[in-house]
Amino acid sequence: MLKQFAVPEDIAVRVEVDKMHNAVLQIFLELGMDEENAERSTDTLLYADTRGIDSHGVSNMLRVYVAGLRSGDINPRPEWKIEREFPATATVDTDRGLGVAVGPKLMELAITKAKTYGVGTVIANNGRHFGAAAYHAQLAIEHNMIGLSMTVGGLSVVPTFGAEARVGLNPLSIAVPAKDEPPFIFDASMSSVAGNKVRLAQRLGEPMLPGWVAEADGTPIMEPKELPEDFLILPLGGTREIGSHKGYSLAATIDILAGVLSTAGSAFQRSEGSGNGIGHHFTAFNIEAFTDADEFKSNMDEYLQALKETPTAPGQERVIYAGVEEHEQEIERRERGIPYHPEVIEWFETTFSELGLSNLLS
């Protein structure tokens, strides 16, 4: 994690994982969720926090979910239904359900289909934010499968050479099992910086780094500076010279595969009042449909070890792969507690009071 997003240890408030899990669960239950949806939502948020994906844990997302549940935008008890189905695929209306609650069930449906047909894909419309994409993708690992998840993440990113946001942040995650090594779990938005990480940096008073955002007229900001009042988030790559056309096109691809294909529409269409909520995409690849699973996982170990054994560039300590730091963070945070900014703890205390709950973090 870049220092711009990490809570300094000298101000961090460490909270035990189980204590935070119970606090979040009680908030969801108080806001009308049933036990099953509340548990899944809490598990998804705490997965992010224990693995150091702070941008998609309780610090940022819970307050958004609480506001949505209170306003009625999020349905606390969705009755999702399959609208269209083939043996290996399905399109689902999530009934305005929170993605952290419905998403795991849809990945499980993709896994069930992949057990029979080798590959299973489920896409969804009429959804709401689904948290860390990695949570949904990694559900496939225990089934000897490769998981893929993606979602249309709002209307926040400016196309290369553009001066108005027309595509989503659009995170994508792929999770691949290994035998002894930590699994390969990649999770990233197709923007130069995740929208929620902008919030983390603001909370910590950290400047935006070059190539993260643009001025309101679309001019990329290529020096460290405070976040402007009006800004645009740049695609992955920042500028055309260093590959922003690739990030922009990948974001558009996810708009299509998770949005247009699911009948949720693209991010731009949704902003104009058309489309059908947020679109999600879940795919599971059954390794046994392609090769022997045990042999595959042994080969993955060999491949991942080779990546870690890469000679380092001057001044660098080690080479890692996606999932290693998160694996290490989970070990450390389960032992020492999750570090939260004091402002986050204050928000919890206020929310407990508003909901008539005791201070569950005291």
C-alpha positions in Angstrom: 0.0 0.0 0.0 1.3 3.4 -0.9 2.0 5.7 2.1 -0.7 8.1 0.7 -3.3 5.5 1.7 -2.0 4.0 5.0 -3.1 5.3 8.4 0.1 6.4 10.3 0.7 4.0 13.2 1.0 6.9 15.7 -2.6 7.8 15.2 -4.1 4.5 14.1 -6.8 2.9 16.3 -6.4 -0.8 16.3 -9.7 -2.8 16.4 -9.9 -6.6 16.7 -11.3 -8.3 13.7 -14.1 -10.1 15.6 -15.1 -6.9 17.4 -15.4 -4.9 14.1 -17.2 -7.8 12.5 -19.8 -7.8 15.2 -20.2 -4.0 15.1 -20.7 -4.0 11.3 -23.1 -6.9 11.5 -25.3 -5.2 14.1 -25.5 -2.0 12.0 -26.7 -4.0 8.9 -29.3 -5.9 11.0 -30.5 -2.6 12.6 -31.0 -1.2 9.1 -33.3 -4.0 8.0 -31.1 -6.7 6.5 -31.9 -10.3 7.3 -29.2 -12.4 9.0 -27.9 -14.0 5.8 -27.5 -10.8 3.8 -26.0 -9.0 6.8 -23.4 -11.8 7.3 -22.3 -11.8 3.7 -22.1 -8.0 3.6 -20.0 -8.0 6.7 -17.7 -10.7 5.5 -17.1 -8.9 2.3 -16.2 -5.6 4.0 -14.0 -7.3 6.6 -12.2 -9.3 3.9 -11.1 -6.0 2.5 -10.0 -4.6 5.9 -8.1 -7.7 7.0 -6.2 -7.8 3.7 -5.2 -4.1 3.7 -7.7 -3.1 1.0 -8.8 -0.2 3.1 -10.4 1.7 0.2 -13.1 -0.9 0.1 -13.5 -1.7 3.8 -15.6 -0.1 6.4 -13.7 3.2 6.5 -15.2 4.3 3.1 -17.9 1.9 2.1 -20.0 1.3 5.2 -21.0 4.9 5.5 -22.1 4.8 1.8 -24.1 1.6 2.4 -25.7 3.1 5.5 -26.8 6.2 3.6 -28.2 4.0 0.8 -30.1 1.8 3.1 -31.5 4.7 5.0 -32.6 6.5 1.8 -34.2 3.4 0.3 -31.8 3.4 -2.7 -30.5 0.0 -1.5 -33.0 -2.8 -0.9 -32.0 -4.5 2.4 -33.9 -7.7 1.5 -33.5 -8.2 -2.2 -35.3 -11.0 -4.0 -33.0 -11.5 -6.9 -34.2 -13.5 -9.9 -32.8 -15.0 -13.0 -34.1 -13.2 -16.1 -32.3 -15.3 -18.8 -30.4 -18.6 -18.5 -28.4 -21.0 -20.6 -26.7 -24.1 -19.1 -23.4 -22.2 -18.4 -24.7 -18.7 -18.0 -27.4 -16.5 -16.4 -28.5 -12.9 -16.3 -29.9 -11.8 -12.9 -31.9 -8.9 -11.7 -30.6 -8.2 -8.2 -33.6 -6.2 -7.1 -31.5 -3.2 -5.9 -29.6 -5.5 -3.6 -26.3 -4.4 -2.1 -23.5 -6.1 -4.2 -21.7 -7.2 -1.1 -24.7 -9.2 -0.1 -25.9 -10.5 -3.5 -22.5 -10.8 -5.3 -21.2 -13.8 -3.4 -24.4 -15.7 -4.2 -24.0 -14.9 -7.9 -20.4 -16.1 -7.8 -21.6 -19.3 -6.1 -24.1 -19.7 -9.0 -21.3 -19.3 -11.5 -19.2 -21.9 -9.6 -22.1 -24.4 -9.6 -22.5 -24.0 -13.4 -18.7 -24.4 -13.8 -18.8 -27.7 -11.9 -21.0 -29.2 -14.7 -20.0 -27.2 -17.8 -16.4 -26.2 -17.1 -17.1 -22.5 -17.2 -19.9 -20.6 -15.5 -20.7 -16.9 -16.1 -23.3 -14.9 -14.3 -24.0 -11.2 -15.0 -26.3 -9.0 -13.1 -28.2 -5.7 -13.4 -30.2 -3.5 -11.1 -27.4 -3.8 -8.6 -25.6 -1.6 -6.1 -21.9 -1.3 -5.1 -20.2 -4.8 -4.6 -17.2 -3.9 -2.5 -13.8 -5.4 -3.2 -13.9 -7.3 -6.4 -11.3 -9.7 -5.0 -13.7 -11.1 -2.4 -16.1 -12.5 -5.1 -13.3 -13.8 -7.3 -11.5 -15.6 -4.5 -14.6 -17.6 -3.6 -13.7 -19.9 -6.6 -10.3 -20.8 -5.2 -11.5 -23.4 -2.7 -13.4 -25.2 -5.5 -10.2 -25.6 -7.6 -11.4 -22.9 -9.9 -10.1 -19.6 -11.2 -12.5 -16.7 -10.3 -13.1 -13.5 -12.3 -15.2 -10.6 -11.2 -15.8 -7.1 -12.4 -18.3 -4.3 -12.0 -19.2 -1.0 -13.5 -17.9 1.5 -11.0 -19.8 4.7 -11.5 -19.2 7.5 -13.9 -15.8 8.8 -12.8 -13.1 8.4 -15.4 -12.3 10.6 -18.3 -11.4 9.0 -21.7 -8.0 9.7 -23.1 -8.0 13.2 -24.5 -11.4 13.8 -23.0 -12.8 16.6 -20.7 -15.8 14.8 -19.2 -16.1 11.5 -17.4 -17.6 8.8 -19.6 -16.5 5.5 -18.2 -16.4 3.8 -14.8 -13.6 3.2 -12.4 -14.5 -0.5 -13.3 -12.5 -2.8 -11.0 -11.5 -6.3 -12.2 -10.2 -9.1 -10.1 -8.8 -12.5 -11.0 -8.1 -15.2 -8.3 -6.0 -18.2 -9.1 -5.3 -21.1 -6.7 -1.8 -22.4 -6.0 -0.6 -25.4 -3.9 1.8 -24.0 -1.2 2.2 -20.4 -2.3 -0.3 -17.7 -1.5 -2.9 -17.6 -4.3 -2.5 -15.1 -7.1 -5.2 -12.5 -6.5 -5.2 -9.4 -8.6 -7.8 -6.6 -8.0 -7.5 -3.2 -9.5 -9.7 -0.5 -11.1 -9.0 0.6 -14.6 -8.3 4.1 -13.4 -4.9 5.6 -12.4 -6.2 5.7 -8.8 -9.2 4.1 -7.3 -11.9 6.6 -6.4 -12.0 5.4 -2.8 -8.3 5.8 -2.5 -8.7 9.5 -3.3 -10.9 9.6 -0.2 -8.2 7.9 1.9 -5.6 10.3 0.7 -7.8 13.3 1.5 -8.5 12.0 5.0 -4.8 11.7 5.6 -4.0 15.1 4.0 -1.8 13.5 1.3 -1.2 15.0 -2.2 -2.3 13.5 -5.4 0.6 11.9 -7.3 1.4 12.7 -10.9 -1.0 11.1 -13.5 -3.8 10.3 -11.0 -6.2 13.1 -11.8 -6.9 15.9 -14.3 -8.1 19.4 -14.0 -11.7 20.1 -14.7 -10.9 20.8 -18.3 -9.2 17.4 -18.8 -5.6 18.5 -18.5 -3.6 15.8 -16.7 -2.0 17.0 -13.5 1.6 15.8 -13.7 3.1 17.0 -10.4 2.2 16.3 -6.8 -0.5 18.6 -5.5 -3.6 18.8 -3.3 -6.7 17.5 -4.9 -8.5 20.3 -6.8 -12.1 21.2 -5.9 -13.1 20.1 -9.4 -11.2 17.2 -10.9 -11.4 14.2 -13.2 -9.9 10.8 -12.6 -7.5 9.7 -15.3 -7.5 6.2 -16.9 -4.9 3.6 -15.9 -1.7 4.9 -17.5 -2.5 8.6 -16.9 -1.6 10.0 -20.3 -1.5 8.7 -23.8 2.3 8.7 -23.8 2.4 6.2 -21.0 -0.6 4.1 -21.9 -3.8 5.7 -20.8 -5.5 4.5 -24.0 -5.1 1.0 -22.6 -6.7 1.8 -19.3 -9.5 3.7 -21.0 -10.2 0.8 -23.4 -10.1 -1.8 -20.6 -12.6 0.4 -18.6 -14.8 0.5 -21.7 -14.5 -3.3 -22.0 -15.8 -3.7 -18.5 -18.6 -1.2 -19.1 -19.6 -3.6 -21.9 -19.1 -7.0 -20.2 -20.7 -6.0 -16.9 -23.0 -3.2 -18.0 -24.2 -3.2 -21.5 -24.3 -7.0 -21.7 -26.3 -7.3 -18.5 -28.8 -4.7 -19.7 -27.6 -2.4 -16.9 -26.3 0.0 -19.6 -22.9 1.7 -19.7 -21.8 4.2 -17.0 -22.6 7.1 -19.3 -26.1 5.8 -20.2 -26.9 5.4 -16.5 -25.9 9.0 -15.8 -28.4 10.1 -18.4 -31.2 8.3 -16.7 -31.3 5.1 -18.8 -30.0 1.6 -18.0 -30.8 -0.5 -15.0 -28.7 0.1 -11.9 -25.1 -1.2 -11.6 -24.0 -4.2 -13.6 -21.7 -7.0 -12.3 -19.9 -9.9 -14.0 -18.8 -13.2 -12.3 -17.0 -16.0 -14.1 -15.6 -19.3 -12.7 -13.2 -21.5 -14.7 -13.1 -25.1 -13.5 -9.5 -26.1 -13.7 -10.4 -29.8 -14.1 -12.1 -28.9 -17.4 -8.8 -27.8 -18.8 -6.1 -29.8 -17.0 -5.4 -31.7 -13.8 -6.0 -29.4 -10.8 -3.2 -30.7 -8.6 -0.7 -30.5 -11.4 -1.9 -26.9 -12.2 -1.5 -25.8 -8.7 2.0 -27.2 -8.5 2.9 -25.4 -11.7 1.4 -22.3 -10.3 3.8 -22.6 -7.3 6.7 -22.9 -9.6 5.6 -19.9 -11.6 4.9 -17.7 -8.6 8.2 -18.7 -6.9 10.0 -17.7 -10.1 8.4 -14.3 -10.0 9.5 -13.8 -6.4 13.0 -14.9 -7.2 13.4 -12.2 -9.9 16.6 -10.2 -9.3 15.7 -6.8 -7.8 16.3 -3.4 -9.4 18.7 -1.0 -7.6 17.2 0.2 -4.3 14.4 -2.4 -4.2 14.1 -5.1 -1.5 12.1 -7.8 -3.3 9.8 -8.7 -6.2 6.3 -9.9 -5.3 3.1 -10.8 -7.2 -0.5 -9.8 -6.7 -1.8 -11.3 -3.4 1.4 -11.6 -1.5 1.2 -8.3 0.4 -2.5 -8.9 1.1 -1.7 -12.3 2.5 0.9 -10.8 4.8 -1.4 -8.0 5.8 -4.1 -10.5 6.8 -1.7 -12.4 9.1 -0.6 -9.1 10.7 -4.0 -7.6 11.1 -5.6 -10.7 12.5 -2.9 -10.7 15.2 -2.7 -7.0 16.0 -6.1 -5.7 14.9 -7.1 -3.5 12.0 -5.7 0.1 12.0 -8.4 2.7 11.5 -8.2 6.5 11.3 -9.7 8.2 14.4 -12.3 9.9 12.1 -13.6 6.5 11.2 -14.0 5.5 14.8 -15.8 8.8 15.4 -18.2 8.0 12.6 -18.9 4.6 14.1 -19.7 6.2 17.5 -22.1 8.7 15.9 -23.8 6.0 13.9 -24.2 3.7 16.9 -25.9 6.7 18.7 -28.2 7.5 15.8 -29.3 3.8 15.5 -29.8 3.4 19.2 -27.0 0.9 19.6 -24.4 0.8 22.3 -20.8 1.6 21.4 -19.8 -1.9 20.1 -16.2 -0.9 19.6 -15.6 0.2 23.2 
